[in-house]
Structure formats: C-alpha cells, structure tokens
Amino acid sequence: MPTPDSLKHQALVVERLSMARFRVELAGGRRMVATVSGRLRLKFTRIALGHHVVISVSPYDLNQGTIIQRLPQSSTSPSQ
C-alpha cells in the first residue's frame, strides 16, 4: 500500500524487464523503472506492453516506483 506522502502518476508500460520490473513512460515523456506491488502479485494481475497503469513514487527517489493498479483498457470498437 502506498504511503500517504507518495506521488501517484499514470504511466504506460513500454518495456518488460526481469524480476517483475517494467520500464514505464509518464505523461511528460519521462521514463522510469517500476516494480509490481505485492497485492497485484497475489491476485496474479497480468501486465503487458501497452497497458496503462498507476504507479506510486516515493518523494525521496524519483527514479523508481511501484505499480499499484492496472487501468482498464478502453474499447476502441465502433458502437453498433
């Protein structure tokens, strides 16, 4: 669970690294490394390239974060 003083950002997963780590890109184009939180690991939440996620970043180290939520994919199919 993120601490109250942590910063939350929406990001896009752009690369999968080893050991349940991902390279994510923030809205401003900044890239950072993020690990999957324990809650998402216990629920076997799948995270793949192109998924939008919410990450929690400590104010003490802005180069790495924790993925705390995977956002639902928006459907782009036309309505019938």
Residue frames relative to the residue before (quaternion, step in Angstrom):
aa qw qx qy qz dx dy dz
M 1.0000 0.0000 0.0000 0.0000 0.00 0.00 0.00
P 0.4587 -0.6998 0.4649 0.2894 3.58 -0.82 0.89
T 0.4891 -0.6495 0.4940 0.3082 3.53 -1.13 0.63
P 0.6479 -0.5567 0.3427 0.3909 3.62 -1.10 0.50
D 0.7181 0.4344 -0.2652 0.4747 3.61 1.08 -0.58
S 0.4801 0.6655 -0.4530 0.3483 3.62 1.21 0.18
L 0.4168 -0.6950 0.5340 0.2412 3.54 -1.21 0.59
K 0.1921 -0.7839 0.5807 0.1070 3.60 -0.92 0.84
H 0.0070 -0.7916 0.6094 -0.0431 3.55 -0.95 0.97
Q 0.3689 -0.6609 0.5915 0.2780 3.54 -1.26 0.44
A 0.0107 -0.8086 0.5861 -0.0499 3.54 -0.97 0.89
L 0.3595 -0.6983 0.5813 0.2126 3.51 -1.38 0.31
V 0.3899 -0.7145 0.5297 0.2386 3.60 -0.86 0.97
V 0.0857 -0.8333 0.5461 0.0061 3.59 -0.62 1.14
E 0.8077 0.0570 -0.0204 0.5865 3.62 1.16 -0.40
R 0.2851 -0.7390 0.5849 0.1748 3.54 -1.09 0.78
L 0.1563 -0.7816 0.6006 0.0631 3.56 -0.87 1.02
S 0.6464 -0.5158 0.3715 0.4220 3.59 -1.22 0.01
M 0.8175 0.3016 -0.2092 0.4437 3.54 -1.38 0.27
A 0.6387 -0.5681 0.3160 0.4116 3.61 0.92 0.96
R 0.4851 0.6176 -0.4609 0.4132 3.56 0.99 0.89
F 0.1323 -0.7872 0.6012 0.0360 3.53 -1.15 0.70
R 0.3230 -0.6740 0.6153 0.2506 3.53 -1.25 0.50
V 0.0778 -0.8077 0.5845 -0.0071 3.54 -0.72 1.13
E 0.2752 -0.7467 0.5846 0.1578 3.54 -1.22 0.56
L 0.3386 -0.7462 0.5440 0.1802 3.54 -0.79 1.08
A 0.7255 -0.4518 0.2964 0.4263 3.56 -1.29 0.23
G 0.7066 0.4714 -0.2692 0.4539 3.61 0.99 -0.70
G 0.6160 -0.5593 0.3497 0.4306 3.58 1.26 0.04
R 0.5198 0.6393 -0.4149 0.3859 3.60 1.26 -0.10
R 0.2154 -0.7815 0.5761 0.1048 3.58 -0.94 0.92
M 0.0416 0.7871 -0.6136 0.0474 3.53 -1.13 0.73
V 0.4853 -0.6417 0.5105 0.3034 3.56 -1.29 0.30
A 0.0291 -0.7977 0.6023 -0.0135 3.56 -0.96 0.93
T 0.2685 -0.7426 0.5932 0.1569 3.54 -1.12 0.77
V 0.5239 -0.6239 0.4774 0.3291 3.57 -1.23 0.43
S 0.4617 -0.6864 0.4857 0.2824 3.59 -0.92 0.88
G 0.6495 -0.5446 0.3741 0.3763 3.56 -1.22 0.46
R 0.6217 0.5505 -0.3442 0.4381 3.58 1.03 -0.73
L 0.6727 0.4742 -0.2975 0.4839 3.59 0.98 -0.81
R 0.6181 0.5325 -0.3503 0.4601 3.60 1.08 -0.62
L 0.6661 0.5068 -0.3060 0.4536 3.59 0.95 -0.84
K 0.7114 0.4294 -0.2520 0.4959 3.59 1.07 -0.67
F 0.3855 -0.7518 0.4509 0.2878 3.60 1.34 0.08
T 0.1961 0.7934 -0.5436 0.1911 3.57 0.95 0.89
R 0.3055 -0.7607 0.5499 0.1601 3.56 -0.76 1.08
I 0.0539 -0.7667 0.6395 0.0138 3.53 -0.98 0.91
A 0.0236 -0.8081 0.5873 -0.0401 3.55 -0.75 1.09
L 0.6914 -0.4418 0.3553 0.4478 3.54 -1.33 0.11
G 0.7800 0.3246 -0.2548 0.4704 3.55 -0.99 0.86
H 0.5394 0.6116 -0.4209 0.3972 3.60 1.20 -0.14
H 0.3483 -0.6935 0.5894 0.2244 3.54 -1.17 0.67
V 0.0388 -0.8113 0.5820 -0.0392 3.56 -0.84 1.03
V 0.3472 -0.6667 0.6055 0.2614 3.53 -1.37 0.22
I 0.0930 -0.8033 0.5874 0.0331 3.57 -0.80 1.00
S 0.2893 -0.7186 0.6093 0.1693 3.51 -1.25 0.62
V 0.0915 -0.8037 0.5879 0.0016 3.56 -0.79 1.08
S 0.4132 -0.6962 0.5325 0.2471 3.55 -0.93 0.92
P 0.4808 -0.6732 0.4649 0.3154 3.62 -0.95 0.72
Y 0.6220 0.5571 -0.3400 0.4327 3.60 1.24 -0.25
D 0.7834 0.1151 -0.0647 0.6074 3.60 1.16 -0.56
L 0.1455 -0.8428 0.5170 0.0364 3.56 -0.17 1.31
N 0.5783 0.6136 -0.3688 0.3913 3.60 1.25 0.11
Q 0.7858 0.1872 -0.1251 0.5760 3.59 1.21 -0.23
G 0.0827 -0.8095 0.5811 0.0110 3.53 -1.15 0.64
T 0.4158 -0.6717 0.5540 0.2628 3.52 -1.39 -0.13
I 0.3569 -0.7100 0.5615 0.2307 3.58 -0.87 0.93
I 0.0967 -0.8339 0.5431 0.0189 3.58 -0.55 1.15
Q 0.8070 0.0652 -0.0326 0.5860 3.59 1.20 -0.29
R 0.2388 -0.7216 0.6263 0.1730 3.55 -1.15 0.68
L 0.3453 -0.7554 0.5219 0.1942 3.55 -0.73 1.06
P 0.5420 -0.6243 0.4365 0.3549 3.62 -1.03 0.65
Q 0.4883 -0.6506 0.5004 0.2964 3.53 -1.13 0.73
S 0.3665 -0.7164 0.5457 0.2339 3.57 -0.90 0.88
S 0.3953 -0.7164 0.5181 0.2490 3.56 -0.89 0.89
T 0.2145 -0.7948 0.5602 0.0919 3.53 -0.88 1.00
S 0.4448 0.6916 -0.4660 0.3267 3.58 1.24 0.19
P 0.5032 -0.6580 0.4576 0.3230 3.61 -0.96 0.77
S 0.4831 -0.6640 0.4884 0.2953 3.55 -1.07 0.74
Q 0.2695 -0.7846 0.5419 0.1346 3.54 -1.01 0.82
